[in-house]
Amino acid sequence: MANREHQPDNAILGMNRNFVPTLPLDDGEAEIMRMTADTVTFWRSQAWMALFFSVVGAGILIGMGNPHWWTATVGAVLAIGVRALYLGPDERKSVWVLTNQRMMGPQNKVTTLDNITKVNVIWTAVQVVTLNGDKHLIRYQADPDAVKDAIEAAQATSH
């Protein structure tokens, strides 16, 4: 594996993945805010997902008359736990940068503020929708409403 050639866009298993935007700021462009995942919010979200899928799975097994309904709880907790351990480090490294002209994210995703049509809050994430239909998620924010307000305020002052 030491001789394997890595391509810049190879994101398999996180290889060569760019979690922080590396693009330079343009003339007159100023950084307003950096958005990173909140660790406590990340783990709280995983716990809620495990609880939700435990209840749903147990309910399905009870409805089917399965006497081993508790296995759904064990399975859901283990599945969400493994998912959290696998995805968590990458999710918590991702950085989004809001400037007075654009938003830049992981993998150097870029959209100008005038290209943003809608900003939604979905649980602990902020969804940014662009004119051409691209949707970007800024996940695991401690205060997603504040992030949404900051993006909308930057949009209002950029016009």
ABEGO torsion letter per residue (X at the ends): XAABBBBAABABGGBGBBABBABBBBBGBBBABBBBBBAAAAAAAAAAAAAAAAAAAAAAAAAAGBAAAAAAAAAAAAAAAAAAAAAAAAAAABBBBBBAABBBBBGGBBBBAAABABBBBBEABBBBBBAAGBBBBBBGBABAAAAAAAAAAAAAAAX
